[in-house]
């Protein structure tokens, strides 16, 4: 099965970016133990005080979908939802490169 890559831009409400980034970093820590998660990196955009980007690579789309049903994921999503003004996501098909 093909790997799944995601670039997700979370736009936080004014003054909420840092808290949103903390929650996403907590999610990243939890992904260490999730089978099928090859990469989960939280990024801040240097010139944008409201954006948080998450870069993900999954072994396949079903591994990503299964991660969303974990209790810890559900809790973090619930906590983050009020901080998020918008979400943009790009799905990719990773082919290879350093780190893969």
PENOR-V78032 format. One record per residue. N is the residue number from 0. RES is the residue in three letters. PHI is phi in degrees with one decimal (999 if undefined). Layout:
n=N res=RES phi=PHI
n=N res=RES phi=PHI
//
This chain:
n=0 res=UNK phi=999
n=1 res=UNK phi=-78.5
n=2 res=UNK phi=-66.9
n=3 res=UNK phi=-122.4
n=4 res=UNK phi=-114.1
n=5 res=UNK phi=-136.0
n=6 res=UNK phi=-114.5
n=7 res=UNK phi=-121.6
n=8 res=UNK phi=-103.9
n=9 res=UNK phi=-100.2
n=10 res=UNK phi=-102.2
n=11 res=UNK phi=-90.3
n=12 res=UNK phi=-64.3
n=13 res=UNK phi=-50.4
n=14 res=UNK phi=82.5
n=15 res=UNK phi=-107.5
n=16 res=UNK phi=-59.0
n=17 res=UNK phi=-65.2
n=18 res=UNK phi=-66.8
n=19 res=UNK phi=-61.3
n=20 res=UNK phi=-61.3
n=21 res=UNK phi=-60.6
n=22 res=UNK phi=-64.8
n=23 res=UNK phi=-69.2
n=24 res=UNK phi=-67.2
n=25 res=UNK phi=-63.6
n=26 res=UNK phi=-62.3
n=27 res=UNK phi=-59.4
n=28 res=UNK phi=-60.9
n=29 res=UNK phi=-67.8
n=30 res=UNK phi=-71.5
n=31 res=UNK phi=-53.7
n=32 res=UNK phi=-96.8
n=33 res=UNK phi=-90.0
n=34 res=UNK phi=-67.3
n=35 res=UNK phi=100.0
n=36 res=UNK phi=-93.2
n=37 res=UNK phi=-87.8
n=38 res=UNK phi=-155.8
n=39 res=UNK phi=-149.1
n=40 res=UNK phi=-122.4
n=41 res=UNK phi=-100.1
n=42 res=UNK phi=-130.0
n=43 res=UNK phi=-104.7
n=44 res=UNK phi=-87.3
n=45 res=UNK phi=-55.2
n=46 res=UNK phi=-104.2
n=47 res=UNK phi=-141.2
n=48 res=UNK phi=-77.3
n=49 res=UNK phi=-120.7
n=50 res=UNK phi=-102.0
n=51 res=UNK phi=-129.2
n=52 res=UNK phi=-107.3
n=53 res=UNK phi=-121.4
n=54 res=UNK phi=-108.6
n=55 res=UNK phi=-130.5
n=56 res=UNK phi=-132.8
n=57 res=UNK phi=-120.0
n=58 res=UNK phi=-61.8
n=59 res=UNK phi=-168.4
n=60 res=UNK phi=-59.7
n=61 res=UNK phi=-68.4
n=62 res=UNK phi=-65.6
n=63 res=UNK phi=-63.3
n=64 res=UNK phi=-60.6
n=65 res=UNK phi=-64.2
n=66 res=UNK phi=-64.5
n=67 res=UNK phi=-73.7
n=68 res=UNK phi=-94.0
n=69 res=UNK phi=-69.4
n=70 res=UNK phi=-57.2
n=71 res=UNK phi=-62.8
n=72 res=UNK phi=-64.1
n=73 res=UNK phi=-60.2
n=74 res=UNK phi=-63.3
n=75 res=UNK phi=-65.8
n=76 res=UNK phi=-62.3
n=77 res=UNK phi=-61.3
n=78 res=UNK phi=-71.8
n=79 res=UNK phi=-80.2
n=80 res=UNK phi=-48.9
n=81 res=UNK phi=-68.5
n=82 res=UNK phi=-90.4
n=83 res=UNK phi=-99.3
n=84 res=UNK phi=-88.3
n=85 res=UNK phi=-168.6
n=86 res=UNK phi=-136.2
n=87 res=UNK phi=-122.8
n=88 res=UNK phi=-134.9
n=89 res=UNK phi=-116.8
n=90 res=UNK phi=-95.6
n=91 res=UNK phi=-132.0
n=92 res=UNK phi=-112.3
n=93 res=UNK phi=-62.1
n=94 res=UNK phi=-102.7
n=95 res=UNK phi=153.3
n=96 res=UNK phi=135.7
n=97 res=UNK phi=-60.1
n=98 res=UNK phi=92.9
n=99 res=UNK phi=-107.2
//
